[in-house]
Amino acid sequence: MYNFFIFITYYFLILTSIVGYGLYSLKLLKIKFNFINFGYAGLFGIYILITYSYFSNLFIAHTEIHNLTILFIGLILFIYLVKQKYSLYKSEIIFSFIVFILLFCAVLQFKNHDDFPYYHFPYAYYLTQQSLHLGIGQFNHGFRTPSSIFYINSLFYLPYAKFYLFNFFSLFILGFANIILLKKIHNYFKFASTKDKQLKLTHFLSLLSFVFINIFFYRISEYGTDRAAMILIFLFIIELLNFVNLKIIKTSNLFYIYLLGALIISFKAFYILYIIFFIPLFFYILKKKKNYIQTSYFLFFNKYFTLFLVLFFFIICTYFINTGCLIYPLSLTCFDEMSWSIPLTEVKQMSDWYELWSKGGAAPNFRIDNPETYIKNFNWVSNWIYIYFFNKVSDFILGIILLISIFLFFFRKSFFKKAIINVDHHVYLVYLLILILGIEWFFNHPALRYGGYHIIALLLFIPISVKLGSSQIDLKKYSKISIVLVSLTITIFLSRNISRIVNEVEQYSYKPIRQTYYFLNDNHFRIQKQTDQLIEQYNNCKNKNFECNKDVKIKKVMGKIIFIYQ
């Protein structure tokens, strides 16, 4: 019972601290919302903490005392701001508290993601024990593709609970996303002028997205480094569709897009491809009102884009420090001459391995013959269909079809009624870009975790949302249906997690109240043991005033340790 009390206390203290950092930073940078939104305040707080985590770990370890200090500063900021305007924040605090109470059961778990013991936990734990050293990527493939999830998790290393709070982050992303989506579903009308009180495609897309992420992404242990990014991609597309429909575009409208873009890339650097694809769209939208120089200045010379660049800079630096590459495993960005660099041949092999795995040619216990031939052209398609499509993708598509069927059942009269489709042509461009990304996904990395979940969902959800947004649905009818769907979704989320906990209790003798924490063994700490041993050998050699032998693959330059690749 004591462990559970510590667990839930930290849950709300960390949550409050994150929102405190977000609210204060928004105030400091003079970023204003049309209405109070703890969802975006929370995401901005996460951005601030991630950025700080990258910077601070270059010099210091994220120890318990350090993290406790960071926690209390955020709490003080929250109390300071709320005390000033309690009446303004009261309803938002209650609403957010209810959301996170309903989600709490999802974080009680015994079993973690398959990659958790491999590199998710070891990386975050490593950051709590020492500052980041050069060449750490040689100890583990996962250390070559760091995620900001590990960096913010390292700030949750706190007294008594220690590293058992590392799964909180995924649930916070889900919670903040839910707050944002629920507001988009129900609260737009309150702040809109009378003439604007009409349902748009983003209302329906927000509702579909809410239902989807809470039903399909209900299990936090399956999030890894992928699903948190996918959740934010849904928000990114919704905000992008809002942006393209704006009659008057201000730089403040870019805040949501740049914030979400920065976080998405920091979780999974692969998604930088999305930014590259959507930048031309921004230019196209603005070219009618501004020339290219004015458009460039509008998009890139503002504080919001600066926030994006700051986090992106730290991501690039971390990749370089770990591997010698700016983006691993993109060989064009690698500097082979660094003493800690991963050799280009190995970088290429790893890139091929990712492609081979995603195309059904490899798994933990098997690897297909002639992998280089297999991944070329369309040689992989038949095997991928047999091994992967009919085992995972088909089940996912059937689930999506069922979700859409239930959704359309409630809106059947409006959906099947003839209506003139009246949307901005930029919406079609957004859809086209998603379709292109879908084609790129299929030909290069056709695994659901590498983008398949959200791409397939969005390709189906957007046309439905466009049709319903053009159907002149009565606001009262929409409100009633959305309440039913939201309530049904929450019920399914809770029941599936409760069922999961019951199964874990039976299978693993897990005791969520008395022994709240997830399972760990010595394997989780192996990277820390390896690095500690090398550092100890190095120090012993130096203390004895003779050169270290060749087996000690380490040197020290200006106080920073370099793990030399051999």
C-alpha positions in Angstrom: 0.0 0.0 0.0 2.9 2.3 0.8 4.4 1.8 -2.7 1.0 2.6 -4.3 0.7 5.8 -2.3 4.2 6.9 -3.4 3.4 6.0 -7.0 0.1 7.9 -7.3 1.6 10.9 -5.4 4.4 11.2 -7.8 2.0 10.8 -10.7 0.1 14.0 -9.8 3.2 15.9 -8.6 5.1 15.3 -11.9 2.0 16.1 -13.9 1.4 19.4 -12.0 5.1 20.3 -12.3 5.0 19.7 -16.1 2.0 22.0 -16.5 3.7 24.5 -14.3 6.7 24.7 -16.6 4.4 24.9 -19.6 2.2 27.7 -18.2 5.2 29.8 -17.0 7.1 29.4 -20.2 4.0 30.4 -22.2 3.7 33.5 -20.1 7.5 34.3 -20.3 7.5 34.0 -24.1 4.2 35.9 -24.3 2.4 33.0 -26.1 -1.3 33.4 -25.7 -4.2 31.0 -26.3 -7.7 32.1 -27.2 -8.7 30.0 -24.2 -7.0 28.1 -21.3 -5.7 24.7 -22.5 -3.8 22.6 -20.1 -3.3 20.1 -22.9 -1.0 22.4 -24.9 0.4 23.8 -21.7 1.4 20.3 -20.7 3.0 19.5 -24.1 4.9 22.8 -23.9 6.1 21.8 -20.4 7.3 18.5 -21.8 9.1 20.4 -24.6 10.8 22.6 -21.9 11.9 19.7 -19.8 13.1 17.6 -22.8 15.2 20.6 -24.0 16.6 21.1 -20.5 17.3 17.4 -20.2 19.4 17.2 -23.4 21.4 20.3 -22.4 21.9 19.4 -18.7 23.0 15.8 -19.3 25.9 17.1 -21.4 27.4 18.2 -18.1 25.7 16.4 -15.2 23.9 13.2 -14.3 20.2 13.4 -13.6 20.5 12.2 -10.0 17.6 12.0 -7.5 18.5 15.3 -5.8 18.8 17.1 -9.2 15.4 15.7 -10.4 13.7 16.5 -7.1 14.8 20.1 -7.5 13.5 20.3 -11.0 10.2 18.8 -9.8 9.7 21.3 -7.0 10.6 24.3 -9.2 7.7 23.2 -11.6 5.4 22.8 -8.6 6.3 26.3 -7.3 5.7 27.8 -10.8 2.3 26.1 -11.0 1.2 27.3 -7.5 2.4 30.8 -8.2 0.5 31.1 -11.5 -2.7 29.4 -10.2 -2.7 31.5 -7.0 -2.8 34.7 -9.2 -5.7 33.6 -11.4 -7.4 30.7 -9.6 -10.9 31.5 -10.9 -9.5 31.4 -14.5 -7.7 28.0 -14.0 -10.2 26.3 -11.7 -12.4 24.5 -14.3 -9.3 23.5 -16.3 -7.7 22.0 -13.2 -10.8 20.0 -12.4 -11.2 18.8 -16.0 -7.5 17.8 -16.4 -7.6 16.0 -13.0 -10.7 13.9 -14.1 -8.9 13.0 -17.4 -5.8 11.8 -15.6 -7.7 10.0 -12.9 -9.5 8.0 -15.6 -6.3 7.2 -17.3 -4.3 6.2 -14.2 -5.1 2.4 -14.4 -3.2 2.2 -17.7 0.2 2.9 -15.9 -0.2 0.0 -13.5 1.7 -2.8 -15.3 4.0 -5.7 -14.7 5.1 -6.4 -18.3 6.8 -3.7 -20.5 7.5 -3.2 -24.1 9.8 -5.8 -25.7 12.5 -3.1 -26.3 12.2 -1.8 -22.7 15.0 -4.0 -21.2 17.0 -3.8 -24.5 17.5 -0.1 -24.6 14.5 2.0 -23.4 15.3 1.5 -19.7 19.1 1.2 -20.0 19.4 4.5 -21.8 17.2 6.4 -19.4 18.9 4.8 -16.4 22.4 5.6 -17.9 21.4 9.3 -18.0 20.7 9.2 -14.2 24.1 7.8 -13.4 26.5 9.9 -15.4 26.6 12.7 -18.0 26.5 11.7 -21.6 29.8 10.6 -23.0 31.0 10.3 -26.6 30.6 6.9 -28.4 28.0 5.4 -26.1 26.2 4.1 -29.2 28.7 1.3 -29.6 27.3 -0.6 -26.6 23.8 -1.0 -27.9 22.0 -0.5 -31.2 19.2 1.3 -29.4 21.7 3.8 -28.0 22.4 4.9 -31.6 18.8 6.1 -32.1 18.1 8.0 -28.9 14.6 9.3 -28.2 13.7 12.3 -26.1 11.4 10.0 -24.2 14.5 8.5 -22.5 15.7 12.0 -21.6 12.5 13.2 -20.0 12.1 9.8 -18.3 15.6 10.3 -16.7 14.1 13.4 -14.9 11.5 11.1 -13.3 14.3 9.2 -11.4 13.1 10.3 -7.9 13.6 9.2 -4.3 11.9 6.0 -3.1 10.3 5.3 -6.5 13.7 5.5 -8.4 13.4 4.3 -12.0 9.9 2.8 -11.6 8.3 6.0 -12.9 9.8 5.7 -16.4 6.4 4.7 -17.9 4.7 7.9 -16.8 5.7 9.9 -19.8 3.7 7.8 -22.3 0.5 8.2 -20.3 1.1 12.0 -20.0 1.2 12.3 -23.7 -2.0 10.3 -24.0 -3.6 12.5 -21.3 -2.6 15.9 -22.8 -3.7 14.7 -26.2 -7.0 13.7 -24.8 -7.5 17.1 -23.2 -6.7 18.8 -26.5 -9.0 16.6 -28.5 -11.9 16.8 -26.1 -11.7 20.6 -26.2 -11.7 20.5 -30.0 -14.7 18.2 -30.0 -16.9 20.2 -27.5 -15.5 23.6 -26.7 -15.0 25.4 -30.1 -18.5 26.8 -30.2 -18.1 28.6 -26.9 -15.4 30.8 -28.3 -16.6 31.2 -31.9 -18.7 34.0 -33.2 -22.3 33.3 -34.0 -21.7 33.2 -37.7 -18.9 30.6 -37.2 -21.0 28.2 -35.2 -20.8 25.5 -37.8 -19.3 22.0 -37.6 -16.1 21.6 -39.5 -14.2 18.5 -40.7 -11.7 19.0 -37.8 -14.5 18.4 -35.2 -15.2 15.0 -36.7 -11.5 14.2 -37.2 -10.8 15.1 -33.6 -13.7 12.8 -32.5 -12.4 9.9 -34.7 -8.9 10.5 -33.5 -9.9 10.5 -29.8 -11.8 7.2 -30.3 -8.9 5.6 -32.2 -6.0 6.4 -29.9 -7.8 5.4 -26.7 -9.0 2.1 -28.1 -6.1 1.1 -30.2 -3.3 2.6 -28.0 -4.9 1.7 -24.7 -1.9 -0.4 -23.4 1.0 1.9 -22.3 3.5 -1.0 -22.2 3.2 -1.2 -26.0 4.0 2.5 -26.7 7.8 2.2 -26.9 9.1 5.2 -28.9 6.5 5.0 -31.6 3.0 5.5 -30.4 3.5 8.7 -28.4 4.8 10.2 -31.7 1.8 8.8 -33.6 -0.7 10.3 -31.2 0.9 13.8 -31.7 0.8 13.2 -35.5 -3.0 13.1 -35.3 -2.9 16.5 -33.5 -0.4 17.8 -36.0 -2.6 16.9 -39.0 -5.7 18.4 -37.2 -3.8 21.7 -36.5 -2.5 21.7 -40.1 -6.0 21.4 -41.4 -7.1 24.3 -39.1 -4.2 26.3 -40.4 -5.0 25.8 -44.1 -8.6 26.9 -43.5 -7.6 30.2 -41.7 -8.6 33.3 -43.6 -6.1 35.5 -41.7 -2.9 33.8 -40.8 -0.8 35.1 -37.9 2.6 33.8 -36.7 0.9 32.7 -33.5 -1.0 30.1 -35.5 2.3 28.4 -36.2 2.9 27.7 -32.5 0.9 24.4 -32.4 2.5 23.1 -35.6 6.1 23.9 -34.6 5.6 22.6 -31.1 4.1 19.3 -32.2 6.6 19.0 -35.0 9.5 19.4 -32.6 8.2 16.8 -30.2 7.3 14.3 -32.9 10.8 14.5 -34.4 12.4 14.3 -30.9 10.5 11.1 -30.1 11.4 9.5 -33.5 13.8 11.3 -35.7 12.5 9.4 -38.7 9.5 11.7 -38.7 11.6 14.6 -40.0 10.4 13.3 -43.3 6.9 14.8 -42.5 8.4 18.2 -41.9 10.2 18.0 -45.3 7.0 17.1 -47.0 4.8 19.7 -45.5 7.1 22.8 -45.8 6.2 23.2 -49.5 2.5 23.2 -48.5 3.1 26.2 -46.2 4.8 28.1 -49.1 1.9 27.3 -51.4 -0.7 28.5 -48.9 1.1 31.8 -48.3 2.3 32.6 -51.8 -1.0 34.2 -52.8 -0.6 36.8 -50.1 3.1 37.1 -49.9 6.2 36.7 -52.1 8.7 34.0 -51.3 11.0 36.2 -49.3 8.1 37.4 -47.1 6.8 33.8 -46.8 10.2 32.6 -45.7 10.5 35.4 -43.1 7.0 34.7 -41.9 7.6 30.9 -41.5 11.2 30.8 -40.2 12.0 34.2 -38.5 9.8 33.9 -35.5 10.1 32.6 -31.9 8.1 29.5 -32.6 10.4 28.3 -35.3 13.3 29.1 -33.0 11.8 26.7 -30.4 11.7 24.0 -33.1 15.3 24.6 -34.0 16.6 24.6 -30.4 15.3 21.1 -29.8 16.3 19.9 -33.3 19.8 21.1 -32.6 20.1 19.0 -29.4 18.7 16.0 -31.2 21.4 16.3 -33.9 24.1 16.8 -31.3 23.1 13.7 -29.4 23.1 11.6 -32.5 26.6 12.9 -33.3 27.9 12.3 -29.7 26.5 8.8 -29.7 27.4 7.6 -33.2 29.4 10.2 -35.1 26.3 10.6 -37.4 24.0 13.6 -37.4 21.0 11.3 -38.1 21.6 7.5 -37.6 21.5 5.4 -39.8 21.6 7.9 -42.6 25.1 7.3 -43.9 25.3 10.7 -45.7 25.2 12.4 -42.4 28.0 10.3 -40.8 31.6 11.4 -40.0 33.7 8.3 -40.2 36.9 9.9 -39.0 35.8 10.4 -35.4 37.4 8.0 -32.9 34.0 7.0 -31.6 32.2 6.9 -35.0 30.3 3.8 -36.1 31.9 2.6 -39.3 30.0 3.4 -42.5 29.8 -0.3 -43.4 28.0 -1.0 -40.1 25.7 2.0 -40.6 24.7 0.7 -43.9 24.2 -2.8 -42.5 22.0 -1.4 -39.8 19.9 0.6 -42.3 19.4 -2.5 -44.3 18.5 -4.5 -41.2 15.7 -2.0 -40.3 14.3 -2.3 -43.9 14.7 -6.1 -43.8 12.8 -6.3 -40.5 10.0 -4.0 -41.6 9.5 -6.0 -44.8 9.1 -9.3 -43.0 12.5 -10.6 -43.8 13.9 -10.8 -40.2 12.8 -11.3 -36.6 14.6 -11.8 -33.3 14.9 -15.6 -34.1 15.1 -15.7 -37.8 16.6 -14.0 -40.9 15.8 -14.7 -44.5 18.4 -16.0 -46.9 19.9 -13.4 -49.3 18.6 -10.3 -47.5 20.2 -7.8 -50.0 18.2 -9.4 -52.9 15.1 -9.8 -50.8 14.7 -6.1 -50.0 15.2 -4.9 -53.6 12.3 -4.1 -55.9 9.2 -6.1 -55.1 10.9 -9.3 -54.0 9.7 -8.9 -50.5 6.0 -8.2 -51.1 4.6 -11.8 -51.3 6.5 -12.9 -48.1 5.5 -9.6 -46.3 1.8 -10.2 -47.2 2.0 -13.8 -45.9 4.0 -13.2 -42.7 3.0 -9.6 -41.7 -0.1 -8.4 -43.5 -2.3 -11.4 -42.6 -1.0 -11.5 -39.1 -1.0 -7.8 -38.1 -2.1 -5.4 -40.8 -5.3 -7.3 -41.7 -6.3 -7.4 -38.0 -5.7 -3.7 -37.7 -7.7 -2.8 -40.8 -10.6 -4.9 -39.6 -10.5 -3.1 -36.3 -10.5 0.3 -38.1 -13.4 -0.8 -40.3 -15.3 -1.8 -37.1 -14.6 1.5 -35.5 -15.7 3.4 -38.6 -18.9 1.3 -38.9 -19.9 2.1 -35.3 -19.0 5.8 -35.8 -21.1 6.0 -39.0 -24.0 4.2 -37.4 -24.5 7.2 -35.1 -24.1 9.7 -38.0 -25.7 7.5 -40.7 -28.5 9.9 -41.7 -26.1 12.8 -42.2 -23.4 10.7 -43.8 -25.5 9.1 -46.5 -27.5 12.2 -47.2 -26.5 14.1 -50.3 -24.5 17.1 -49.6 -22.3 19.6 -51.5 -18.7 19.0 -50.5 -17.4 22.5 -49.6 -13.8 22.4 -48.3 -10.7 24.5 -49.0 -8.7 22.9 -51.8 -5.7 22.9 -49.5 -7.4 20.1 -47.6 -7.0 17.9 -50.6 -3.3 18.8 -50.8 -2.9 17.7 -47.1 -4.6 14.4 -48.0 -2.4 14.0 -51.1 0.7 14.5 -48.9 -0.5 11.9 -46.4 -1.1 9.5 -49.4 2.4 10.1 -50.6 3.8 9.4 -47.1 1.7 6.2 -47.2 3.3 5.1 -50.4 6.7 5.9 -49.0 5.9 3.9 -45.9 4.8 0.9 -47.9 7.8 0.7 -50.2 10.5 1.5 -47.6 9.4 0.4 -44.1 6.0 -1.2 -44.1 5.6 -2.0 -40.4 2.7 -0.6 -38.4 5.0 0.8 -35.8 6.9 2.8 -38.4 4.0 5.0 -39.4 1.4 2.5 -40.6 -1.1 3.0 -37.7 -1.7 6.7 -38.2 -1.3 6.8 -42.0 -3.9 4.1 -42.6 -6.2 5.7 -40.0 -5.9 9.2 -41.4 -6.4 8.1 -45.0 -9.8 6.7 -43.9 -10.7 9.3 -41.3 -10.2 12.4 -43.4 -12.7 11.6 -46.2 -15.3 10.7 -43.6 -14.7 13.9 -41.8 -14.9 16.0 -45.0 -18.2 14.4 -45.8 -19.7 14.9 -42.3 -18.3 18.4 -42.2 -20.3 19.3 -45.3 -23.6 17.7 -44.1 -24.9 20.6 -42.0 -25.4 18.4 -38.9 -27.4 19.9 -36.1 -25.1 21.0 -33.2 -27.3 19.5 -30.5 -27.4 16.2 -32.4 -23.6 16.3 -32.8 -23.1 17.1 -29.1 -25.3 14.2 -28.0 -23.6 11.7 -30.3 -20.1 12.9 -29.4 -20.9 12.5 -25.7 -22.1 9.0 -26.3 -19.0 8.1 -28.3 -16.6 9.7 -25.8 -18.3 7.9 -22.9 -18.2 4.6 -24.8 -14.5 5.0 -25.6 -13.6 5.8 -22.0 -15.6 2.7 -20.9 -13.7 0.5 -23.4 -10.4 2.0 -22.4 -11.0 1.3 -18.7 -12.5 -2.2 -19.1 -9.5 -3.3 -21.4 -7.0 -2.0 -18.9 -8.7 -3.5 -15.9 -9.0 -6.9 -17.8 -5.2 -6.6 -18.5 -4.4 -5.9 -14.9 -6.5 -8.9 -13.8 -4.6 -11.1 -16.3 -1.2 -9.9 -15.1 -2.2 -10.6 -11.5 -3.1 -14.2 -12.4 -0.2 -14.8 -14.8 2.7 -13.0 -12.9 1.3 -12.9 -9.4 1.4 -9.1 -9.9 0.1 -7.1 -6.9 -0.8 -3.6 -8.3 -1.6 -2.1 -4.8 1.1 -3.7 -2.6 3.8 -4.1 -5.3 2.9 -1.5 -7.8 6.1 -1.5 -9.9 7.0 -3.3 -13.1 9.4 -6.2 -13.3 13.2 -5.7 -13.6 16.2 -8.0 -13.7 20.0 -7.7 -14.0 19.7 -7.5 -17.8 18.2 -4.0 -17.5 21.4 -2.7 -16.1 24.0 -4.3 -18.3 25.0 -1.2 -20.2 25.7 0.7 -17.0 27.8 -2.1 -15.8 29.9 -2.2 -19.0 30.5 1.5 -19.0 31.3 1.6 -15.2 33.8 -1.2 -15.7 35.6 0.6 -18.5 35.7 3.9 -16.5 37.0 2.0 -13.5 39.8 0.3 -15.5 40.7 3.7 -17.0 40.9 5.4 -13.6 43.0 2.5 -12.2 45.5 2.8 -15.0 45.7 6.6 -14.5 46.2 6.3 -10.8 49.1 3.9 -11.3 50.8 6.4 -13.6 51.2 4.1 -16.6 49.4 3.9 -20.0 46.2 1.9 -20.1 46.4 -1.3 -22.1 44.7 -1.7 -25.5 41.7 -3.5 -23.9 40.6 -0.3 -22.3 38.7 1.4 -25.1 38.4 4.7 -23.5 40.1 8.1 -23.2 39.4 11.4 -21.6 39.5 14.8 -23.3 38.6 18.0 -21.5 36.8 16.1 -18.8 34.6 14.2 -21.3 35.0 10.4 -21.6 35.2 9.0 -25.2 34.4 5.4 -25.7 36.6 4.5 -28.7 35.1 2.2 -31.4 37.4 -0.8 -32.0 
